[in-house]
Amino acid sequence: MSRLALLAYANDMKEGPLQFVEQEIKEINTNFGNIKKHLSPEILISATKDNMFRFFADHGPEIEILHFSGHGNSLALFFEKDGLFRKEGLAELLNLAPNLKLVFLNACASKEIIDVLHTPDAAHPNKGVPIVIGTHRPVYDKVAADFSIYFYTALTKSWQIGKAFDFAKTFVLSGEHFALFPKGTNRYIGTKRAAVMDDEPDDDKSDQFPWGIYYKEAMNDEWSVTQYLNEKYDDKEKYAPNDELIRALASNASRIYAGLTKEKNQLIESLYEKNDLSAKEVLIEVENINDKFNRRNNQLKEIDDLYTAYIKDPQSLSDIADKLINTFPLPLGKLLQRMYSFSKENLLTEEDYNEFLELQINFYEILVKLAASTILSDLLEIYGLKEKIGKTMELNPIQKEIILSYFRLTKENVDDFDYTSFIEVIGQVLKKNLENEKGIDAFVKEYLNVKNVNTYENNFFSSHMLIKGIKAKLPTLNTAAAYIHHCKLIEQGLIDLLKELFFILQYKMVVIKNVEAIRKRNLLNKTYFHKYLLLEQRISDRMEVLELQSLPEYAESYSVILVKEIYRMFEYLSLSPFLIDKNVLCEFDGVDLYFYNYTEGEGIVYKSLTSNERQIHILPETNEIELGATTITKITIRFIEEMTSKTDREKNRITNRLLQLHAEFLYYRSKIAATPAVVSSSTPINSES
């Protein structure tokens, strides 16, 4: 027996034509393509009661999801040609679909219909639809379409229904504060019919979200569309782990290198057109440009050379893989190395595939967290630079709230945080605040070129949705064929994601332990000694010392920074306090990186990049200390376990560093919170102005 999702829409031309219902159904139908072989979508165009009844008569037991888009109110839905379809009749019709799991009524004020659908017959309480989504008041056409599209985008990628609902809600709320209620047609049956039917909408409670998800007893928000699909996988499906990923990464490196080479050559050509430079001066400038280009892009060139040779004679990918592993920043390079260590030969059992799948998901999570912490750090740098010239950062209310939501993450909601929306919001804030600004620019300019991240057509967004869905499904996988299928899906997701973020390889991640300023007698210039660790896979844990002479600036001590060139380390972007190295802060050898994870009251919790169980809790405590007749207040922190071996003097130094880190985090949070929100338009955040 087939399994169907019925997608119906009705457009009442008399009541008020809805411009977006047809496009809504088409997009939802596209989303169901992800699971089409398990749950096939069927569309009823310009639905009428007649063709609805005929469809249920022919396919009733096969229907598992019903979606309706059109006009409605608390008593009925409105169908074309034959008008009202009262809720009691609708409930009786749905009884012909005993396997129906979900009904989504994307029409105005449909909440009152829900009780009838849950329990159409009081004498048989087990009958009825388990889950219904409806609205408690009028909703506008465009917003309603967007909400359902994003709901099914998540649901068809294995998200639990509660999280899919919250995801679509987040998207709708990501517009301006009044974006829920723009001027335009709504999906409510109008006042003429309402007067006849004795039905008026509830008071417009504009502070409440219009949609709700309602569960029949024994159902909950953990239900997933894939729980009952009984997916079958091909036991003979072939998979060469990482091969496609390595080829795609090498292709990206080659593409970026070609683009950078073209920019360099154009710059050199422009020098020859300058009349104010002598031939000798031009040659010196050309030499400087080439030297700087080669220093910055040597590793990309080596990958490009290897990939060019591979294209001519496809042999082993191991040399390209080794070079890529050593080029990625350490946390990603180490994970890529572990992933590449799995070959077709040593992926033998379900346990092997489970470990490999978790590595793939971990690679994705670290990549998006690194992207998020980098672009946020860039925003805060721009914020400070604008303050210095007497200007303030411009944020609209929703942008401000989404940025603050990152600073306010809790243990309960951290796993559901949407990094794609976060990255896009900050990108748009940067673009807006850098317009017409001379002398101020983003450190990682490439983020400004990532457009429309949070849209369902975008590779970044699709990969995010896919991988989050597979992570939720992970506990249900129990065969090698199922693991192989999902490993291939995630590998393609990583390929699409890295198309957008591969530029990160043009930057180097460095841990700065400390900086010493040396000034000798009779010499005006200072010399700065930087004790640092370059975070690349091929680099050992040994700290290196870099001498930067006659420079007016220097890098930030005890921090993880991003640089374009090691020999220009004073030009950097600090990732503190979002990415830290515990070993540098706490005076241990080697490197041990932690990402900001969530807040705990006024404290901050960091999570290790290498283990979900390892965390650092920076929770300041205020203690009263008696010194003779005097009592003083002292702020301390609870030390992590390794601190027991430290002396009191070492503990004091480490405490001060961690408290400074904590103060820095709170400072940035308060700065964003205190920034006045400016409403300039009703354009949602994901729309280009």
N, C-alpha and C positions, 0 to 999 in steps of 0.2 A: 504494500500500500504506500502511495506517495505521501509525503508530508509537506503541507502547504502553509505559506504565510499569505493571507489575503489582504491586498492593499487597495482600498477603495476610496474614491474621492467624488464629491458632488459639488458642482458649482452653480449656485442659484443666481441666475442673471438678473432676476427681478429684485431679489433682496439686496444684492450688492455683490458684483462679481469679485471673486477672490483671485488675485493675480498669481499667487505663489503655490496653490495646491497641486497643480500639475507638475511643476518642477520639483516640489517636495516628494511626490510619489516616485518620480523618476530617480531621484537621488537615493531614496530608501531602497528602491529596487536594485540599484547598483551596489549598495552595501550588502544586500543579501547574496550577491554574487560570490562573496567570501565563503558561504556555506551552501551554495546552490545545490550541490549534489546530495546534500542531506536534508535541506529544508528549502523547497523551491518557492519563489515568490510568484503570485498571480495578481494581475492588476485588473480592477474594474474601473474603466474610464466612464465618467459621467454616470455614476452609479444610480440605479433606481431600485425601488423595492422589488420590482419584478425580476431584474437580473440578480439581485442578491438572493432572493428565494430560490431561483433556479440553480444558482451556484451551490448553495447549501444543500439543495436536494441531490445534486450530482456528487458533491465532494465533502459533505458534512463531516464524516469521521476523519478526513485527512487534514482538516484545518486546525492548526495549532496556534497561530497568531492572527488576529484581526486588527488592522489599522484603518481608521476612518478619518478623513480630513474633509472639512466642510463646515457649513453652518449648523448651529444647534443651540439648545438652551436646556434648562433643568428638567424639561418634560419630554423632549423629543430631539431627534436628529432631523435634518431637512434633506430630502433626496430630490433629485431633479425630476421634473414632469409630474410625479405623484405627491410631492410635498412632504408633509410630516410623517415621520416614522416614530410612533410613540414608544416610550421606554418599555412598556409591558410587552408590546409586540416584538421588540428587539430581543428582549430576554428569552421569549419563547423560541424565536428563531435560533438563538445561540445554543439552545438545548439540543439542536440537531448536530452540534459539533462536540461530542463528548470528550475529545482530546484537546479542546481549546485550553491553552495555558495563559494567554495574555491578550487583553483587549486594550487598545490605545484609542481613545476618543479625542482626537485633536480638534475639538470644536468648543465654542464658548459655553461656560457654565454647565459643563456636563457632569459635574460631581454628583448631582442629585440622582443621576441614572445609575450610579455605581451600586447602591444597595440592592436594587432590583436585579442587576447582573450577577452579584455575588450569591443571592438567594432568591431565585425566581419563584420558588415554590416552598413555602414554609413547612409543608408536610414532608419535603425531601431536602433537608438542609445540606446534604452532600453534593447536590447538584449546584451548578453555577460556575462562573469564571473565577479561577484562583487569584489572578492579578489584573487589576484595571488601573489605567492611568487616565485621569481626567482633569478638568479645570473647575475652579469654584467661582469664576467670574469671566467676563469677556476678555478675549485675547486678540491681539492684532495679527493680521495675516502673515506678514513677513517674519515676525518673531516666532509665531507658532511653527512655521515651516523650518526655521533654523533649529528650534528646540528638538523637533522630532528627528531631523537629519542627524544631528549630533548624538542623540540618544541611540539610534540604530547603528551609527558608526561604531560606538563602543560595544553595544550588545552583540553585534555580529562578529566581534573580535574576541568573544569569550569573556567579556567583563560581566561580573555579577550585576543583576538588574539594578540594585540599589546604587552601585557605583556608576553605572551607565546613566542613571537618572541624575545623580549629582554632577557628573561630567557635563551633561547637556545644560544643566542649571548654571554651572560655572560659566559656560560659553555665553549664555544669554545675559547673565549679569556682568559679563566683561565689557558691555557697552557702557555708555554714559549712564548716570543714575536714573535718567528718564528714558533710556533706550527701550524699556519694556513697552512704553506707551507712546510710540511716535504717531504722527498723524497718518491715517490710512484706514483701510477697511478692516473691520473686525469680523470675527466668526460667530457673532451672536445673531439669532433670529430676531428681527427688528421689532420695534414697538407696536406696529400694527398687529402682528401675530401675537405678541405678548399680551396685548389687551384682550384679545379673543380667548386666549388660553389661560388667562389669569396668572401670568408668569412674568415677573419682573426680575432682573438680575439683582443679586445681593449688592449691598453698598460696595463701592469700589475701594476695597482695602488695598490701596496702592503700595502699602509697605509689606504686603505678603506676596510670596511668589505664586503666580496663577495656577501652576500645575501641582498635582499631588499624585502619589503612588499609593494604591490601596490594596491591601492583602486580605484574602480570605483566611480564616483560621487555619493554622498549620503551615502557611506559606510565610516566607520572609525575604529580606532583601539580598540574600545570598543565592537566590535562584539564578541560574545562568542558562542561556539559550542552548549551550552545548551540553548541558547535563543529560539531555534525553536524546541527543542525536545519534548516539552509538556509532561514532565515526569508525569507518573501516579504512585500514591503511594497507598499502601495497607492500607485501613482504619482500618483493624483489626490487623495491625502489633503490636506485643507486645513489651513493653519496660519498664524495671525496671531501672530507672535512677541511674547511678553510681555503680550498683551492680558488673558488670564485671570489672569496673575500680578498685574498692576497693579490689576485689579478686586478681586481677593482681598485684596491689601494694603490698599486703600482701605476695604474692608469691615471688615477687622480693626481699622483705625484708628478707624472709626466705632463699632465695638462697644466698644472699650476706652474711647473718649471718653464714650460713654453710661454705661458702668459707673462711671467716675470722677466724672461729673456727678451720678449718683445718690448716690454716697458723700458728695460735697460737700454736697448738699442735705440728706441725713440728718444730717450733722454740724451744719449750720446750724439745722435743726429742733430738735436736742437743746439748742442754746443757749437757745432761747426757753422751754424747760422748766426751766431752772435758776433757782432762787429767789434765789441769792446774787449775781446780776448785775443791775445797773440797766439800764434801757432804753438808756441812752447807751452803757454798756459792751458790751451785746449788739450794738449797731450797729457799734461799733468792731471787735469780734471778727469780725462778719460781713464787714465790709470787708476785714479782714486775710485771712480765709479765701478770699474771692473774688480778692483780689489775688494771693495765693500760687498759687491754682488757675490763674489766667490766665497767670501767668509760666511755670508748669511745663508747661502743656498748650496753649499758643497754637498750636503747629504741628499738633497733633492736631485742634484745632478747625478750622483752615484746611482740612485734608484732609477732615474730616467735612462741612464746608460744600460743598466741591467735589464730594464723592461724592453728597451729597443732591441737588445740582443735576443731576448726571449721571443719577441714577436717574429723575428727573422727565423729563429730556430727553437721552437717550443720544446724545452727539455724540463729539467727539474726547476721547481719554484723555490728551492731552499735558499739560494743566495739572495733572492729578492726578499724572502721572508725574514732572513737574518738582518738585512739592512733596515727593513721596516721596523722590526722589533727594537733595534738599537736607535731608531730615530724618534719613535713615540716617547712622550714624557714617561718617566719611570713607572707610575702606577698602571698606565695603559700598556706600556711595553712589556711589563712583567706578565700581565694577564694574557697579552697576545702570544707571548712565548709559551705559557702554559696551554693555551688553546691549540697552538701549532704543534705542541708535543703529542697531541692526540692525532693519530693517523688512522687510516682505514683498518690497519691491522690490529691496533690496540683498543678500538671501540668494539668490544665483543659482547658485553652484557648490558642489561638495563641500568645497572649501577654506573657503568662507564658513561653511558649516554646521559644519564641524569647529572653526573658531575660536569660533563662537557656543556650541557644546556645551562647549568647554573653559572659556569664561567662566561658563557655568551651573555647572559642576562646581567652579570656583574660588570662586564665590559661596557655594556650599554649604560648602566646606571652611573658608573664613574664618569663616562664621557659626558653625559648631560649635566651631571653635577659640576664637573670641571667647567663646562661651557657657561653654566649659570653663575658660578662664583666669579668667573673671569669678567663676564659682561656686567655683573653687579659692581665689581671692583672698579671697572671703567666708569660706570655711572657716578660712583662716589668721588672719583678723582675729578670728573667734570664738575660735579657739585661744588667741590672745594675751589676749583679754579674760577668758577663763575662768582663765588662769594668774594674772592679777592678783588674782583673788579666791580663789586657792588651790585651784582645781579643775582637773582634767585632762580632755582630750578622750577620749570613749569611742569606741573602734573595735573591730570584731570582726576576726579574723585575715584574712579575705578582703577586707574593706573596706580594711584597712591595706595589703595587698599590691597591690590595684588602684590605690590612690592612689600608692604608691611606684613602680609600674610606669610611671607618667607621668614621674616624676623620673629614671627609669632608661632612658628610650627610647634606642635606638641607631639608627645609620644603617640597619641591617639590618631592624629591625622597626617603624620609625616609620610607614610607609605602611599597616600593618595595625592600628594602634592603634584600639580601639573607643571612640570618644568617647561613644556613647550609654550604655554601661555605666558609664563614668567619671562622667558627669554625674549619672546616677541614684544611684550609690553616694554621691557627695558630698551630694546632696540628702537622702538618707536619714540620713547622718551628721549633717547640720545639724538635721534635724527632731528626731532623738534628743537631741542635745546642747542644743537650745534649749527642750526641755520644762521647764516650771516655772522657767525662768530669768527673773528680773525685771531689767530694765535692760539686757539683752543681746538684740540682735536682728540678723538678717541685713540687709545693706545692700540687696540685691536680693531682696526678700521673695517676688517672683513665682516664683522657682525652687522654692520650697517647695510650690507648688501644681501643679507638673508631676508627675503621678503615673504610676507604672508605665511609665517610658520604654522599658525594655528588654523589651517583650513584643510578640509578633507581631501583636497587635490594634492596637497604638498607631501613630498617624500618624508620630510622630518616628522610631520604630524602622523602620517600613516605608519611609519616605523614605530613611533611612540605608542600608538594604539595597539598595534600588532604585538609588540613585545610585552606590554602590560597585560594583555589578554592571555598570552601564553604563560606568563608567570602565574596567573591565577589558575590556569589549567594544570600546572605542573604536577600537583598531587594526584591527578586522575590518570596520568599516563602510566601504562603498565606493560607495554610491549616494545621490543626493539624497533618495530616498524613505526609505531607512534612517535617514539623519540626521534628517529631519523627524519620523519616528516616535519616535525617542529624545529629540529636543528636547522634544516634547510630554510624554513621560513624565517627564523631569526637571523641566519647568515645574510639572507637577502635584505632583511630589515636593517642590519648593520651597514650593509653596502649603501643603501639609500640614505641612511643617516649621515654617513661619512662623506657623501657627496656634498652635503651642506657644511660640514664642520672640519673637513680635512685640512683647511688652512692653518689649523692649530699647530701643524708640524713646522710651520715657518718660525715658530717661537720656541725658546728654550726655557725650561722650568729649573729654577735654581733655589737651593736653600742657603740663606746667609746666616752663618753662626754669629759672627760679629765683625765690626769694622773698627780698625785702629787708625787714628790720625797721627801722623808723625811730622813734626816740624823741627828742623835743625837750625842751629844758630846761623844768623846772617843769610838765611834763605827765606824768601817771602812765601814761596809756594809750599803747600802741604802735600804730603804723600799719604794716600789712603790704602791700607792693607785690608783686603776682604778675604776672610776665611769662609769658603763656600763649598757647596757640593752640587755638581751638575747632575740633575735627575734624568739620566739616560740609562737604559738597560745595560749598556756595555761598560758603564762607569762603575768602579768599585765603591765601597762605602767610605773610602778614605777622603777626608777633607783636603781641599786644595787651597793654596794661598795665591791670591791675585793682587799684584801691585799696580795701582792706578795712580800715576804721578801727575802733578800739576793740574788737577781737575777740581773745579769748585763744588762738585756735588758727589754724593756717594749713595750707596744702596741702603736698604733698611735692615737693621740687625734683627736676628732671631725670627726671620720671616721667610715664607715661601714667596718667591717673586717670579714674574715672567719677564724675559728679556729678549731683545731681537738679536743682540750680539753679546757674547761673553766679554769682549774687550770694550764694550760700552755699557757696562753693568749699571752705571749711574742713570741710564735711561731704562726705567723698569716700571712694571705695574705690580704693586703689592697685592697678594691674594689674601692677606690677613684681614680680618679674623675668621675667614670662611674656610681656608685651607691652612693647616698648621703642621709643623713637624714636632712631635712630642720629644724626640731625642735631643733636638737643639734647645728647646725650651727647658727641658729637665736635665740637661747636661749628661746625655748618654752618647755613646758612639753610634755611627751609622745613621740611617734615616728611618723614620716611622711616621707616615703621613696619616692625618685624620681630617675628615670633612666635618663642617658644622652639620649637625643632624636635627636637633630640635631644642626648644627652651623648656626649662623646668622651673616654674615660678620666675624668679629673677636670675636663675642659673642657666648655664649653657651646657649642652651635652654634645660631645664630638664622637664620631664613630670611625674606627679604623678602616682604611681602604682594603686591608687584607683579611679582616675577620669581622663579621657582624656582631660577635660577642664582646669584642674589645672596645671599650668606651672610656672617654675622659669626662668626668663631671666637674665643671668649674662652678661650684656653689659657694659663694662668699658667706661667711658667718661672722657676726659681730660678737666679740667677747669682751667682757669687763675684766681688766687685769689690775690687781692691787699692787701698787709700788709704795710700800710704807703707808703713809697717811693719805696718799693720793691714789685715785682710781682713774685709769685711762681706758679708752675704748680702742680696741685693735681689731682690724678685719683680717680674717684668716680664711683658708680654704681647706676642704677635706683632701688630703693627699691621696694620689693614686698609690697602689700597692708598692710600687718600686721605690717610693720615697723613704721607706723605713731605713734604707742603707745610707741615707744622706746625713751629713752633719747639719747642725742647727744653722750655721752660716749659709750652707748650700740651700737649705730649705727656705731661708728668708729670701735669697736671690730668686729662687724658682717661684715662690709665692708672689713676689712682686711682678714677675713677668706674666704669670697667669692672671693676676688681677688687672694688669694693664690690658691684656687681651680681652678680658671680660668688660672692662670700661670702654674699650674701643667699640665692641659690639653694641653696647647700650647707647653709646654716643651716636652711632650711625642710625640706629633705630629711632632715637628721639629726634634726630635731624629730619628724617623722612616724615615722622609723625607731625612735626611742627611746620612742615612745608604747607603753605596755603594751597588748597586744590582749586584749580581754575576750570570752569566749564566753558569751553569754546564752541562746541558743536555737539550734535547728537550722534556723531559718527562712532560706531563700535570700534573697539581697539584693533580688530583684525582687518579693518578696511583702510585702504590707502587714501589719504586725503587728496 
